[in-house]
Structures are given as structure tokens and as C-alpha cells.
């Protein structure tokens, strides 16, 4: 954000369903049956840094596992955490 404050990670810092983020009806089409939408990237404008869809797919970030030495002995790449 280059030191600027944005309330939402959208193209203009505002949350506008259907304009810069998908609305509920659109997200429902991509839900996996458990409430986690797997939504196609790039359907809405990028944020000021050129990053797309930073407000979506939060489960991808929160389900991740971290241990400082895990990848030195990991049996798989990008494992999902517990």
C-alpha cells in the first residue's frame, strides 16, 4: 500500500460487491460445499499495487502451516496445516 491506509484490499479501498469483489450470489456458484469459495483470480480490478483478489480465498492463507525448519524435511510441497 506504499504507506497508505486502505480499509479493504480492493482497487479503491472500498468494498463494493459486484463491482470490485464478488457478491454473495456469485460466490455461491464457486463454493465447495463447505462454505469455502474457490473463486477464479482476476475477475475484478487489481489493488493499487497490481495484486488481484487479496480479499478472497482467506482459507488458503489461514490453513497454511508454518515451522521454521519444516521445508528442510517436508515430504510434500505446500502442505496444509492441521
mmCIF file of the N, C-alpha and C atoms, coordinates in Angstrom:
data_MODEL
# 
_entry.id   MODEL 
# 
loop_
_atom_site.group_PDB 
_atom_site.id 
_atom_site.type_symbol 
_atom_site.label_atom_id 
_atom_site.label_alt_id 
_atom_site.label_comp_id 
_atom_site.label_asym_id 
_atom_site.label_entity_id 
_atom_site.label_seq_id 
_atom_site.pdbx_PDB_ins_code 
_atom_site.Cartn_x 
_atom_site.Cartn_y 
_atom_site.Cartn_z 
_atom_site.occupancy 
_atom_site.B_iso_or_equiv 
_atom_site.pdbx_formal_charge 
_atom_site.auth_seq_id 
_atom_site.auth_comp_id 
_atom_site.auth_asym_id 
_atom_site.auth_atom_id 
_atom_site.pdbx_PDB_model_num 
ATOM 1   N N  . UNK A 1 1  ? 0.822   -1.204  0.000   1.00 0.00 ? 1  UNK A N  1 
ATOM 2   C CA . UNK A 1 1  ? 0.000   0.000   0.000   1.00 0.00 ? 1  UNK A CA 1 
ATOM 3   C C  . UNK A 1 1  ? 0.858   1.257   0.000   1.00 0.00 ? 1  UNK A C  1 
ATOM 4   N N  . UNK A 1 2  ? 2.181   1.082   0.017   1.00 0.00 ? 2  UNK A N  1 
ATOM 5   C CA . UNK A 1 2  ? 3.111   2.219   -0.033  1.00 0.00 ? 2  UNK A CA 1 
ATOM 6   C C  . UNK A 1 2  ? 2.835   3.229   1.080   1.00 0.00 ? 2  UNK A C  1 
ATOM 7   N N  . UNK A 1 3  ? 2.498   2.721   2.253   1.00 0.00 ? 3  UNK A N  1 
ATOM 8   C CA . UNK A 1 3  ? 2.265   3.584   3.404   1.00 0.00 ? 3  UNK A CA 1 
ATOM 9   C C  . UNK A 1 3  ? 0.879   4.180   3.484   1.00 0.00 ? 3  UNK A C  1 
ATOM 10  N N  . UNK A 1 4  ? 0.027   3.875   2.518   1.00 0.00 ? 4  UNK A N  1 
ATOM 11  C CA . UNK A 1 4  ? -1.342  4.387   2.548   1.00 0.00 ? 4  UNK A CA 1 
ATOM 12  C C  . UNK A 1 4  ? -2.238  3.383   3.261   1.00 0.00 ? 4  UNK A C  1 
ATOM 13  N N  . UNK A 1 5  ? -3.253  3.903   3.930   1.00 0.00 ? 5  UNK A N  1 
ATOM 14  C CA . UNK A 1 5  ? -4.203  3.039   4.625   1.00 0.00 ? 5  UNK A CA 1 
ATOM 15  C C  . UNK A 1 5  ? -5.384  2.763   3.710   1.00 0.00 ? 5  UNK A C  1 
ATOM 16  N N  . UNK A 1 6  ? -5.700  1.489   3.530   1.00 0.00 ? 6  UNK A N  1 
ATOM 17  C CA . UNK A 1 6  ? -6.885  1.084   2.789   1.00 0.00 ? 6  UNK A CA 1 
ATOM 18  C C  . UNK A 1 6  ? -7.677  0.145   3.676   1.00 0.00 ? 6  UNK A C  1 
ATOM 19  N N  . UNK A 1 7  ? -8.958  0.434   3.840   1.00 0.00 ? 7  UNK A N  1 
ATOM 20  C CA . UNK A 1 7  ? -9.788  -0.410  4.686   1.00 0.00 ? 7  UNK A CA 1 
ATOM 21  C C  . UNK A 1 7  ? -9.984  -1.792  4.068   1.00 0.00 ? 7  UNK A C  1 
ATOM 22  N N  . UNK A 1 8  ? -10.075 -1.850  2.741   1.00 0.00 ? 8  UNK A N  1 
ATOM 23  C CA . UNK A 1 8  ? -10.255 -3.124  2.043   1.00 0.00 ? 8  UNK A CA 1 
ATOM 24  C C  . UNK A 1 8  ? -9.188  -3.249  0.959   1.00 0.00 ? 8  UNK A C  1 
ATOM 25  N N  . UNK A 1 9  ? -8.706  -4.462  0.684   1.00 0.00 ? 9  UNK A N  1 
ATOM 26  C CA . UNK A 1 9  ? -7.643  -4.651  -0.310  1.00 0.00 ? 9  UNK A CA 1 
ATOM 27  C C  . UNK A 1 9  ? -8.191  -4.713  -1.737  1.00 0.00 ? 9  UNK A C  1 
ATOM 28  N N  . UNK A 1 10 ? -8.922  -3.663  -2.127  1.00 0.00 ? 10 UNK A N  1 
ATOM 29  C CA . UNK A 1 10 ? -9.533  -3.602  -3.453  1.00 0.00 ? 10 UNK A CA 1 
ATOM 30  C C  . UNK A 1 10 ? -8.879  -2.495  -4.271  1.00 0.00 ? 10 UNK A C  1 
ATOM 31  N N  . UNK A 1 11 ? -9.386  -2.270  -5.477  1.00 0.00 ? 11 UNK A N  1 
ATOM 32  C CA . UNK A 1 11 ? -8.800  -1.266  -6.355  1.00 0.00 ? 11 UNK A CA 1 
ATOM 33  C C  . UNK A 1 11 ? -8.918  0.154   -5.804  1.00 0.00 ? 11 UNK A C  1 
ATOM 34  N N  . UNK A 1 12 ? -9.922  0.414   -4.967  1.00 0.00 ? 12 UNK A N  1 
ATOM 35  C CA . UNK A 1 12 ? -10.112 1.767   -4.449  1.00 0.00 ? 12 UNK A CA 1 
ATOM 36  C C  . UNK A 1 12 ? -10.262 1.822   -2.927  1.00 0.00 ? 12 UNK A C  1 
ATOM 37  N N  . UNK A 1 13 ? -10.014 0.725   -2.240  1.00 0.00 ? 13 UNK A N  1 
ATOM 38  C CA . UNK A 1 13 ? -10.115 0.700   -0.783  1.00 0.00 ? 13 UNK A CA 1 
ATOM 39  C C  . UNK A 1 13 ? -11.529 0.557   -0.262  1.00 0.00 ? 13 UNK A C  1 
ATOM 40  N N  . UNK A 1 14 ? -12.494 0.442   -1.161  1.00 0.00 ? 14 UNK A N  1 
ATOM 41  C CA . UNK A 1 14 ? -13.892 0.279   -0.771  1.00 0.00 ? 14 UNK A CA 1 
ATOM 42  C C  . UNK A 1 14 ? -14.349 -1.143  -1.080  1.00 0.00 ? 14 UNK A C  1 
ATOM 43  N N  . UNK A 1 15 ? -15.354 -1.599  -0.359  1.00 0.00 ? 15 UNK A N  1 
ATOM 44  C CA . UNK A 1 15 ? -15.933 -2.925  -0.559  1.00 0.00 ? 15 UNK A CA 1 
ATOM 45  C C  . UNK A 1 15 ? -17.240 -2.748  -1.312  1.00 0.00 ? 15 UNK A C  1 
ATOM 46  N N  . UNK A 1 16 ? -17.226 -3.046  -2.618  1.00 0.00 ? 16 UNK A N  1 
ATOM 47  C CA . UNK A 1 16 ? -18.391 -2.850  -3.466  1.00 0.00 ? 16 UNK A CA 1 
ATOM 48  C C  . UNK A 1 16 ? -18.748 -4.170  -4.159  1.00 0.00 ? 16 UNK A C  1 
ATOM 49  N N  . UNK A 1 17 ? -19.568 -5.014  -3.503  1.00 0.00 ? 17 UNK A N  1 
ATOM 50  C CA . UNK A 1 17 ? -19.916 -6.309  -4.091  1.00 0.00 ? 17 UNK A CA 1 
ATOM 51  C C  . UNK A 1 17 ? -20.470 -6.167  -5.510  1.00 0.00 ? 17 UNK A C  1 
ATOM 52  N N  . UNK A 1 18 ? -19.939 -6.986  -6.408  1.00 0.00 ? 18 UNK A N  1 
ATOM 53  C CA . UNK A 1 18 ? -20.356 -6.952  -7.798  1.00 0.00 ? 18 UNK A CA 1 
ATOM 54  C C  . UNK A 1 18 ? -19.562 -5.976  -8.648  1.00 0.00 ? 18 UNK A C  1 
ATOM 55  N N  . UNK A 1 19 ? -18.818 -5.075  -8.010  1.00 0.00 ? 19 UNK A N  1 
ATOM 56  C CA . UNK A 1 19 ? -18.020 -4.098  -8.753  1.00 0.00 ? 19 UNK A CA 1 
ATOM 57  C C  . UNK A 1 19 ? -16.522 -4.355  -8.597  1.00 0.00 ? 19 UNK A C  1 
ATOM 58  N N  . UNK A 1 20 ? -16.058 -4.556  -7.357  1.00 0.00 ? 20 UNK A N  1 
ATOM 59  C CA . UNK A 1 20 ? -14.630 -4.839  -7.171  1.00 0.00 ? 20 UNK A CA 1 
ATOM 60  C C  . UNK A 1 20 ? -14.385 -6.082  -6.314  1.00 0.00 ? 20 UNK A C  1 
ATOM 61  N N  . UNK A 1 21 ? -15.426 -6.703  -5.864  1.00 0.00 ? 21 UNK A N  1 
ATOM 62  C CA . UNK A 1 21 ? -15.395 -8.017  -5.212  1.00 0.00 ? 21 UNK A CA 1 
ATOM 63  C C  . UNK A 1 21 ? -16.679 -8.741  -5.617  1.00 0.00 ? 21 UNK A C  1 
ATOM 64  N N  . UNK A 1 22 ? -16.661 -10.060 -5.630  1.00 0.00 ? 22 UNK A N  1 
ATOM 65  C CA . UNK A 1 22 ? -17.889 -10.769 -5.994  1.00 0.00 ? 22 UNK A CA 1 
ATOM 66  C C  . UNK A 1 22 ? -18.954 -10.627 -4.915  1.00 0.00 ? 22 UNK A C  1 
ATOM 67  N N  . UNK A 1 23 ? -20.205 -10.605 -5.353  1.00 0.00 ? 23 UNK A N  1 
ATOM 68  C CA . UNK A 1 23 ? -21.313 -10.592 -4.415  1.00 0.00 ? 23 UNK A CA 1 
ATOM 69  C C  . UNK A 1 23 ? -21.606 -11.998 -3.916  1.00 0.00 ? 23 UNK A C  1 
ATOM 70  N N  . UNK A 1 24 ? -22.503 -12.106 -2.946  1.00 0.00 ? 24 UNK A N  1 
ATOM 71  C CA . UNK A 1 24 ? -22.831 -13.404 -2.352  1.00 0.00 ? 24 UNK A CA 1 
ATOM 72  C C  . UNK A 1 24 ? -23.330 -14.400 -3.393  1.00 0.00 ? 24 UNK A C  1 
ATOM 73  N N  . UNK A 1 25 ? -24.220 -13.966 -4.278  1.00 0.00 ? 25 UNK A N  1 
ATOM 74  C CA . UNK A 1 25 ? -24.756 -14.880 -5.291  1.00 0.00 ? 25 UNK A CA 1 
ATOM 75  C C  . UNK A 1 25 ? -23.650 -15.426 -6.186  1.00 0.00 ? 25 UNK A C  1 
ATOM 76  N N  . UNK A 1 26 ? -22.702 -14.562 -6.544  1.00 0.00 ? 26 UNK A N  1 
ATOM 77  C CA . UNK A 1 26 ? -21.606 -15.005 -7.399  1.00 0.00 ? 26 UNK A CA 1 
ATOM 78  C C  . UNK A 1 26 ? -20.679 -15.964 -6.649  1.00 0.00 ? 26 UNK A C  1 
ATOM 79  N N  . UNK A 1 27 ? -20.391 -15.672 -5.390  1.00 0.00 ? 27 UNK A N  1 
ATOM 80  C CA . UNK A 1 27 ? -19.546 -16.567 -4.594  1.00 0.00 ? 27 UNK A CA 1 
ATOM 81  C C  . UNK A 1 27 ? -20.194 -17.928 -4.387  1.00 0.00 ? 27 UNK A C  1 
ATOM 82  N N  . UNK A 1 28 ? -21.520 -17.937 -4.222  1.00 0.00 ? 28 UNK A N  1 
ATOM 83  C CA . UNK A 1 28 ? -22.229 -19.199 -4.008  1.00 0.00 ? 28 UNK A CA 1 
ATOM 84  C C  . UNK A 1 28 ? -22.021 -20.175 -5.164  1.00 0.00 ? 28 UNK A C  1 
ATOM 85  N N  . UNK A 1 29 ? -21.797 -19.660 -6.369  1.00 0.00 ? 29 UNK A N  1 
ATOM 86  C CA . UNK A 1 29 ? -21.564 -20.525 -7.528  1.00 0.00 ? 29 UNK A CA 1 
ATOM 87  C C  . UNK A 1 29 ? -20.231 -21.264 -7.424  1.00 0.00 ? 29 UNK A C  1 
ATOM 88  N N  . UNK A 1 30 ? -19.308 -20.737 -6.619  1.00 0.00 ? 30 UNK A N  1 
ATOM 89  C CA . UNK A 1 30 ? -17.964 -21.309 -6.537  1.00 0.00 ? 30 UNK A CA 1 
ATOM 90  C C  . UNK A 1 30 ? -17.670 -21.968 -5.193  1.00 0.00 ? 30 UNK A C  1 
ATOM 91  N N  . UNK A 1 31 ? -18.683 -22.146 -4.363  1.00 0.00 ? 31 UNK A N  1 
ATOM 92  C CA . UNK A 1 31 ? -18.470 -22.737 -3.045  1.00 0.00 ? 31 UNK A CA 1 
ATOM 93  C C  . UNK A 1 31 ? -18.301 -24.243 -3.166  1.00 0.00 ? 31 UNK A C  1 
ATOM 94  N N  . UNK A 1 32 ? -17.396 -24.793 -2.391  1.00 0.00 ? 32 UNK A N  1 
ATOM 95  C CA . UNK A 1 32 ? -17.083 -26.222 -2.475  1.00 0.00 ? 32 UNK A CA 1 
ATOM 96  C C  . UNK A 1 32 ? -18.005 -27.114 -1.641  1.00 0.00 ? 32 UNK A C  1 
ATOM 97  N N  . UNK A 1 33 ? -19.080 -26.565 -1.107  1.00 0.00 ? 33 UNK A N  1 
ATOM 98  C CA . UNK A 1 33 ? -19.993 -27.352 -0.289  1.00 0.00 ? 33 UNK A CA 1 
ATOM 99  C C  . UNK A 1 33 ? -19.724 -27.212 1.194   1.00 0.00 ? 33 UNK A C  1 
ATOM 100 N N  . UNK A 1 34 ? -18.612 -26.615 1.558   1.00 0.00 ? 34 UNK A N  1 
ATOM 101 C CA . UNK A 1 34 ? -18.261 -26.406 2.957   1.00 0.00 ? 34 UNK A CA 1 
ATOM 102 C C  . UNK A 1 34 ? -18.215 -24.929 3.310   1.00 0.00 ? 34 UNK A C  1 
ATOM 103 N N  . UNK A 1 35 ? -18.566 -24.059 2.375   1.00 0.00 ? 35 UNK A N  1 
ATOM 104 C CA . UNK A 1 35 ? -18.566 -22.631 2.635   1.00 0.00 ? 35 UNK A CA 1 
ATOM 105 C C  . UNK A 1 35 ? -17.284 -21.924 2.246   1.00 0.00 ? 35 UNK A C  1 
ATOM 106 N N  . UNK A 1 36 ? -16.321 -22.647 1.663   1.00 0.00 ? 36 UNK A N  1 
ATOM 107 C CA . UNK A 1 36 ? -15.072 -22.021 1.239   1.00 0.00 ? 36 UNK A CA 1 
ATOM 108 C C  . UNK A 1 36 ? -15.112 -21.804 -0.270  1.00 0.00 ? 36 UNK A C  1 
ATOM 109 N N  . UNK A 1 37 ? -15.226 -20.555 -0.725  1.00 0.00 ? 37 UNK A N  1 
ATOM 110 C CA . UNK A 1 37 ? -15.281 -20.334 -2.171  1.00 0.00 ? 37 UNK A CA 1 
ATOM 111 C C  . UNK A 1 37 ? -13.909 -20.457 -2.817  1.00 0.00 ? 37 UNK A C  1 
ATOM 112 N N  . UNK A 1 38 ? -13.853 -21.210 -3.901  1.00 0.00 ? 38 UNK A N  1 
ATOM 113 C CA . UNK A 1 38 ? -12.652 -21.288 -4.732  1.00 0.00 ? 38 UNK A CA 1 
ATOM 114 C C  . UNK A 1 38 ? -12.973 -20.485 -5.980  1.00 0.00 ? 38 UNK A C  1 
ATOM 115 N N  . UNK A 1 39 ? -12.599 -19.235 -5.956  1.00 0.00 ? 39 UNK A N  1 
ATOM 116 C CA . UNK A 1 39 ? -13.030 -18.260 -6.939  1.00 0.00 ? 39 UNK A CA 1 
ATOM 117 C C  . UNK A 1 39 ? -11.932 -17.994 -7.964  1.00 0.00 ? 39 UNK A C  1 
ATOM 118 N N  . UNK A 1 40 ? -12.271 -17.879 -9.256  1.00 0.00 ? 40 UNK A N  1 
ATOM 119 C CA . UNK A 1 40 ? -11.264 -17.589 -10.277 1.00 0.00 ? 40 UNK A CA 1 
ATOM 120 C C  . UNK A 1 40 ? -10.574 -16.245 -10.026 1.00 0.00 ? 40 UNK A C  1 
ATOM 121 N N  . UNK A 1 41 ? -9.283  -16.204 -10.198 1.00 0.00 ? 41 UNK A N  1 
ATOM 122 C CA . UNK A 1 41 ? -8.491  -14.992 -9.964  1.00 0.00 ? 41 UNK A CA 1 
ATOM 123 C C  . UNK A 1 41 ? -8.634  -14.031 -11.136 1.00 0.00 ? 41 UNK A C  1 
ATOM 124 N N  . UNK A 1 42 ? -8.666  -12.741 -10.829 1.00 0.00 ? 42 UNK A N  1 
ATOM 125 C CA . UNK A 1 42 ? -8.598  -11.715 -11.859 1.00 0.00 ? 42 UNK A CA 1 
ATOM 126 C C  . UNK A 1 42 ? -9.910  -11.280 -12.468 1.00 0.00 ? 42 UNK A C  1 
ATOM 127 N N  . UNK A 1 43 ? -11.038 -11.590 -11.849 1.00 0.00 ? 43 UNK A N  1 
ATOM 128 C CA . UNK A 1 43 ? -12.324 -11.166 -12.401 1.00 0.00 ? 43 UNK A CA 1 
ATOM 129 C C  . UNK A 1 43 ? -12.648 -9.714  -12.065 1.00 0.00 ? 43 UNK A C  1 
ATOM 130 N N  . UNK A 1 44 ? -11.939 -9.149  -11.097 1.00 0.00 ? 44 UNK A N  1 
ATOM 131 C CA . UNK A 1 44 ? -12.165 -7.764  -10.689 1.00 0.00 ? 44 UNK A CA 1 
ATOM 132 C C  . UNK A 1 44 ? -10.853 -7.000  -10.738 1.00 0.00 ? 44 UNK A C  1 
ATOM 133 N N  . UNK A 1 45 ? -10.893 -5.672  -10.713 1.00 0.00 ? 45 UNK A N  1 
ATOM 134 C CA . UNK A 1 45 ? -9.664  -4.875  -10.853 1.00 0.00 ? 45 UNK A CA 1 
ATOM 135 C C  . UNK A 1 45 ? -8.657  -5.151  -9.736  1.00 0.00 ? 45 UNK A C  1 
ATOM 136 N N  . UNK A 1 46 ? -7.354  -5.002  -10.036 1.00 0.00 ? 46 UNK A N  1 
ATOM 137 C CA . UNK A 1 46 ? -6.326  -5.196  -9.008  1.00 0.00 ? 46 UNK A CA 1 
ATOM 138 C C  . UNK A 1 46 ? -6.292  -4.025  -8.036  1.00 0.00 ? 46 UNK A C  1 
ATOM 139 N N  . UNK A 1 47 ? -5.642  -4.227  -6.899  1.00 0.00 ? 47 UNK A N  1 
ATOM 140 C CA . UNK A 1 47 ? -5.453  -3.120  -5.959  1.00 0.00 ? 47 UNK A CA 1 
ATOM 141 C C  . UNK A 1 47 ? -4.363  -2.190  -6.503  1.00 0.00 ? 47 UNK A C  1 
ATOM 142 N N  . UNK A 1 48 ? -4.080  -1.064  -5.848  1.00 0.00 ? 48 UNK A N  1 
ATOM 143 C CA . UNK A 1 48 ? -3.096  -0.115  -6.373  1.00 0.00 ? 48 UNK A CA 1 
ATOM 144 C C  . UNK A 1 48 ? -1.693  -0.699  -6.587  1.00 0.00 ? 48 UNK A C  1 
ATOM 145 N N  . UNK A 1 49 ? -1.383  -1.821  -5.958  1.00 0.00 ? 49 UNK A N  1 
ATOM 146 C CA . UNK A 1 49 ? -0.075  -2.454  -6.161  1.00 0.00 ? 49 UNK A CA 1 
ATOM 147 C C  . UNK A 1 49 ? -0.095  -3.480  -7.293  1.00 0.00 ? 49 UNK A C  1 
ATOM 148 N N  . UNK A 1 50 ? -1.251  -3.631  -7.938  1.00 0.00 ? 50 UNK A N  1 
ATOM 149 C CA . UNK A 1 50 ? -1.359  -4.573  -9.043  1.00 0.00 ? 50 UNK A CA 1 
ATOM 150 C C  . UNK A 1 50 ? -1.673  -5.994  -8.618  1.00 0.00 ? 50 UNK A C  1 
ATOM 151 N N  . UNK A 1 51 ? -2.052  -6.191  -7.356  1.00 0.00 ? 51 UNK A N  1 
ATOM 152 C CA . UNK A 1 51 ? -2.376  -7.522  -6.841  1.00 0.00 ? 51 UNK A CA 1 
ATOM 153 C C  . UNK A 1 51 ? -3.875  -7.774  -6.959  1.00 0.00 ? 51 UNK A C  1 
ATOM 154 N N  . UNK A 1 52 ? -4.224  -8.942  -7.434  1.00 0.00 ? 52 UNK A N  1 
ATOM 155 C CA . UNK A 1 52 ? -5.630  -9.296  -7.618  1.00 0.00 ? 52 UNK A CA 1 
ATOM 156 C C  . UNK A 1 52 ? -6.164  -10.096 -6.441  1.00 0.00 ? 52 UNK A C  1 
ATOM 157 N N  . UNK A 1 53 ? -7.428  -9.860  -6.117  1.00 0.00 ? 53 UNK A N  1 
ATOM 158 C CA . UNK A 1 53 ? -8.210  -10.721 -5.221  1.00 0.00 ? 53 UNK A CA 1 
ATOM 159 C C  . UNK A 1 53 ? -7.585  -10.941 -3.850  1.00 0.00 ? 53 UNK A C  1 
ATOM 160 N N  . UNK A 1 54 ? -7.025  -9.914  -3.269  1.00 0.00 ? 54 UNK A N  1 
ATOM 161 C CA . UNK A 1 54 ? -6.415  -10.050 -1.949  1.00 0.00 ? 54 UNK A CA 1 
ATOM 162 C C  . UNK A 1 54 ? -7.463  -10.240 -0.856  1.00 0.00 ? 54 UNK A C  1 
ATOM 163 N N  . UNK A 1 55 ? -8.707  -9.926  -1.130  1.00 0.00 ? 55 UNK A N  1 
ATOM 164 C CA . UNK A 1 55 ? -9.752  -10.075 -0.132  1.00 0.00 ? 55 UNK A CA 1 
ATOM 165 C C  . UNK A 1 55 ? -10.456 -11.415 -0.187  1.00 0.00 ? 55 UNK A C  1 
ATOM 166 N N  . UNK A 1 56 ? -10.053 -12.279 -1.091  1.00 0.00 ? 56 UNK A N  1 
ATOM 167 C CA . UNK A 1 56 ? -10.706 -13.577 -1.245  1.00 0.00 ? 56 UNK A CA 1 
ATOM 168 C C  . UNK A 1 56 ? -9.756  -14.696 -0.856  1.00 0.00 ? 56 UNK A C  1 
ATOM 169 N N  . UNK A 1 57 ? -10.299 -15.885 -0.814  1.00 0.00 ? 57 UNK A N  1 
ATOM 170 C CA . UNK A 1 57 ? -9.522  -17.100 -0.539  1.00 0.00 ? 57 UNK A CA 1 
ATOM 171 C C  . UNK A 1 57 ? -8.726  -17.019 0.756   1.00 0.00 ? 57 UNK A C  1 
ATOM 172 N N  . UNK A 1 58 ? -9.331  -16.442 1.771   1.00 0.00 ? 58 UNK A N  1 
ATOM 173 C CA . UNK A 1 58 ? -8.662  -16.356 3.067   1.00 0.00 ? 58 UNK A CA 1 
ATOM 174 C C  . UNK A 1 58 ? -8.312  -17.707 3.635   1.00 0.00 ? 58 UNK A C  1 
ATOM 175 N N  . UNK A 1 59 ? -9.103  -18.731 3.293   1.00 0.00 ? 59 UNK A N  1 
ATOM 176 C CA . UNK A 1 59 ? -8.797  -20.060 3.826   1.00 0.00 ? 59 UNK A CA 1 
ATOM 177 C C  . UNK A 1 59 ? -7.461  -20.565 3.306   1.00 0.00 ? 59 UNK A C  1 
ATOM 178 N N  . UNK A 1 60 ? -7.057  -20.115 2.128   1.00 0.00 ? 60 UNK A N  1 
ATOM 179 C CA . UNK A 1 60 ? -5.751  -20.528 1.601   1.00 0.00 ? 60 UNK A CA 1 
ATOM 180 C C  . UNK A 1 60 ? -4.628  -20.043 2.513   1.00 0.00 ? 60 UNK A C  1 
ATOM 181 N N  . UNK A 1 61 ? -4.792  -18.854 3.071   1.00 0.00 ? 61 UNK A N  1 
ATOM 182 C CA . UNK A 1 61 ? -3.764  -18.302 3.956   1.00 0.00 ? 61 UNK A CA 1 
ATOM 183 C C  . UNK A 1 61 ? -3.884  -18.868 5.365   1.00 0.00 ? 61 UNK A C  1 
ATOM 184 N N  . UNK A 1 62 ? -5.082  -18.991 5.873   1.00 0.00 ? 62 UNK A N  1 
ATOM 185 C CA . UNK A 1 62 ? -5.242  -19.401 7.265   1.00 0.00 ? 62 UNK A CA 1 
ATOM 186 C C  . UNK A 1 62 ? -5.073  -20.898 7.476   1.00 0.00 ? 62 UNK A C  1 
ATOM 187 N N  . UNK A 1 63 ? -5.204  -21.709 6.433   1.00 0.00 ? 63 UNK A N  1 
ATOM 188 C CA . UNK A 1 63 ? -4.991  -23.149 6.563   1.00 0.00 ? 63 UNK A CA 1 
ATOM 189 C C  . UNK A 1 63 ? -3.533  -23.540 6.365   1.00 0.00 ? 63 UNK A C  1 
ATOM 190 N N  . UNK A 1 64 ? -2.694  -22.574 6.093   1.00 0.00 ? 64 UNK A N  1 
ATOM 191 C CA . UNK A 1 64 ? -1.295  -22.871 5.845   1.00 0.00 ? 64 UNK A CA 1 
ATOM 192 C C  . UNK A 1 64 ? -0.578  -23.238 7.137   1.00 0.00 ? 64 UNK A C  1 
ATOM 193 N N  . UNK A 1 65 ? 0.478   -24.022 7.016   1.00 0.00 ? 65 UNK A N  1 
ATOM 194 C CA . UNK A 1 65 ? 1.266   -24.485 8.150   1.00 0.00 ? 65 UNK A CA 1 
ATOM 195 C C  . UNK A 1 65 ? 2.609   -23.786 8.134   1.00 0.00 ? 65 UNK A C  1 
ATOM 196 N N  . UNK A 1 66 ? 3.128   -23.431 9.302   1.00 0.00 ? 66 UNK A N  1 
ATOM 197 C CA . UNK A 1 66 ? 4.449   -22.815 9.362   1.00 0.00 ? 66 UNK A CA 1 
ATOM 198 C C  . UNK A 1 66 ? 5.284   -23.435 10.471  1.00 0.00 ? 66 UNK A C  1 
ATOM 199 N N  . UNK A 1 67 ? 6.492   -23.786 10.141  1.00 0.00 ? 67 UNK A N  1 
ATOM 200 C CA . UNK A 1 67 ? 7.532   -24.158 11.098  1.00 0.00 ? 67 UNK A CA 1 
ATOM 201 C C  . UNK A 1 67 ? 8.838   -23.744 10.427  1.00 0.00 ? 67 UNK A C  1 
ATOM 202 N N  . UNK A 1 68 ? 9.703   -23.090 11.136  1.00 0.00 ? 68 UNK A N  1 
ATOM 203 C CA . UNK A 1 68 ? 10.899  -22.513 10.519  1.00 0.00 ? 68 UNK A CA 1 
ATOM 204 C C  . UNK A 1 68 ? 11.763  -23.538 9.791   1.00 0.00 ? 68 UNK A C  1 
ATOM 205 N N  . UNK A 1 69 ? 11.755  -24.784 10.224  1.00 0.00 ? 69 UNK A N  1 
ATOM 206 C CA . UNK A 1 69 ? 12.592  -25.795 9.573   1.00 0.00 ? 69 UNK A CA 1 
ATOM 207 C C  . UNK A 1 69 ? 11.786  -26.859 8.814   1.00 0.00 ? 69 UNK A C  1 
ATOM 208 N N  . UNK A 1 70 ? 10.494  -26.674 8.682   1.00 0.00 ? 70 UNK A N  1 
ATOM 209 C CA . UNK A 1 70 ? 9.648   -27.718 8.106   1.00 0.00 ? 70 UNK A CA 1 
ATOM 210 C C  . UNK A 1 70 ? 10.064  -28.115 6.692   1.00 0.00 ? 70 UNK A C  1 
ATOM 211 N N  . UNK A 1 71 ? 10.345  -27.134 5.854   1.00 0.00 ? 71 UNK A N  1 
ATOM 212 C CA . UNK A 1 71 ? 10.636  -27.445 4.454   1.00 0.00 ? 71 UNK A CA 1 
ATOM 213 C C  . UNK A 1 71 ? 11.979  -28.140 4.258   1.00 0.00 ? 71 UNK A C  1 
ATOM 214 N N  . UNK A 1 72 ? 12.825  -28.158 5.263   1.00 0.00 ? 72 UNK A N  1 
ATOM 215 C CA . UNK A 1 72 ? 14.088  -28.883 5.128   1.00 0.00 ? 72 UNK A CA 1 
ATOM 216 C C  . UNK A 1 72 ? 13.874  -30.400 5.200   1.00 0.00 ? 72 UNK A C  1 
ATOM 217 N N  . UNK A 1 73 ? 12.718  -30.825 5.715   1.00 0.00 ? 73 UNK A N  1 
ATOM 218 C CA . UNK A 1 73 ? 12.419  -32.261 5.789   1.00 0.00 ? 73 UNK A CA 1 
ATOM 219 C C  . UNK A 1 73 ? 10.979  -32.589 5.399   1.00 0.00 ? 73 UNK A C  1 
ATOM 220 N N  . UNK A 1 74 ? 10.330  -31.695 4.688   1.00 0.00 ? 74 UNK A N  1 
ATOM 221 C CA . UNK A 1 74 ? 8.940   -31.880 4.293   1.00 0.00 ? 74 UNK A CA 1 
ATOM 222 C C  . UNK A 1 74 ? 8.790   -32.961 3.225   1.00 0.00 ? 74 UNK A C  1 
ATOM 223 N N  . UNK A 1 75 ? 7.817   -33.875 3.385   1.00 0.00 ? 75 UNK A N  1 
ATOM 224 C CA . UNK A 1 75 ? 7.581   -34.891 2.361   1.00 0.00 ? 75 UNK A CA 1 
ATOM 225 C C  . UNK A 1 75 ? 6.812   -34.344 1.155   1.00 0.00 ? 75 UNK A C  1 
ATOM 226 N N  . UNK A 1 76 ? 6.181   -33.169 1.300   1.00 0.00 ? 76 UNK A N  1 
ATOM 227 C CA . UNK A 1 76 ? 5.415   -32.569 0.205   1.00 0.00 ? 76 UNK A CA 1 
ATOM 228 C C  . UNK A 1 76 ? 5.661   -31.070 0.167   1.00 0.00 ? 76 UNK A C  1 
ATOM 229 N N  . UNK A 1 77 ? 5.409   -30.474 -0.996  1.00 0.00 ? 77 UNK A N  1 
ATOM 230 C CA . UNK A 1 77 ? 5.467   -29.019 -1.124  1.00 0.00 ? 77 UNK A CA 1 
ATOM 231 C C  . UNK A 1 77 ? 4.122   -28.427 -0.749  1.00 0.00 ? 77 UNK A C  1 
ATOM 232 N N  . UNK A 1 78 ? 4.117   -27.284 -0.086  1.00 0.00 ? 78 UNK A N  1 
ATOM 233 C CA . UNK A 1 78 ? 2.910   -26.544 0.280   1.00 0.00 ? 78 UNK A CA 1 
ATOM 234 C C  . UNK A 1 78 ? 1.897   -27.406 1.039   1.00 0.00 ? 78 UNK A C  1 
ATOM 235 N N  . UNK A 1 79 ? 2.295   -28.021 2.145   1.00 0.00 ? 79 UNK A N  1 
ATOM 236 C CA . UNK A 1 79 ? 1.368   -28.860 2.911   1.00 0.00 ? 79 UNK A CA 1 
ATOM 237 C C  . UNK A 1 79 ? 0.309   -28.020 3.619   1.00 0.00 ? 79 UNK A C  1 
ATOM 238 N N  . UNK A 1 80 ? -0.870  -28.578 3.799   1.00 0.00 ? 80 UNK A N  1 
ATOM 239 C CA . UNK A 1 80 ? -1.911  -27.904 4.569   1.00 0.00 ? 80 UNK A CA 1 
ATOM 240 C C  . UNK A 1 80 ? -1.691  -28.214 6.042   1.00 0.00 ? 80 UNK A C  1 
ATOM 241 N N  . UNK A 1 81 ? -1.864  -27.205 6.862   1.00 0.00 ? 81 UNK A N  1 
ATOM 242 C CA . UNK A 1 81 ? -1.652  -27.382 8.298   1.00 0.00 ? 81 UNK A CA 1 
ATOM 243 C C  . UNK A 1 81 ? -2.768  -28.155 8.968   1.00 0.00 ? 81 UNK A C  1 
ATOM 244 N N  . UNK A 1 82 ? -2.594  -28.430 10.250  1.00 0.00 ? 82 UNK A N  1 
ATOM 245 C CA . UNK A 1 82 ? -3.606  -29.204 10.984  1.00 0.00 ? 82 UNK A CA 1 
ATOM 246 C C  . UNK A 1 82 ? -4.889  -28.421 11.176  1.00 0.00 ? 82 UNK A C  1 
# 
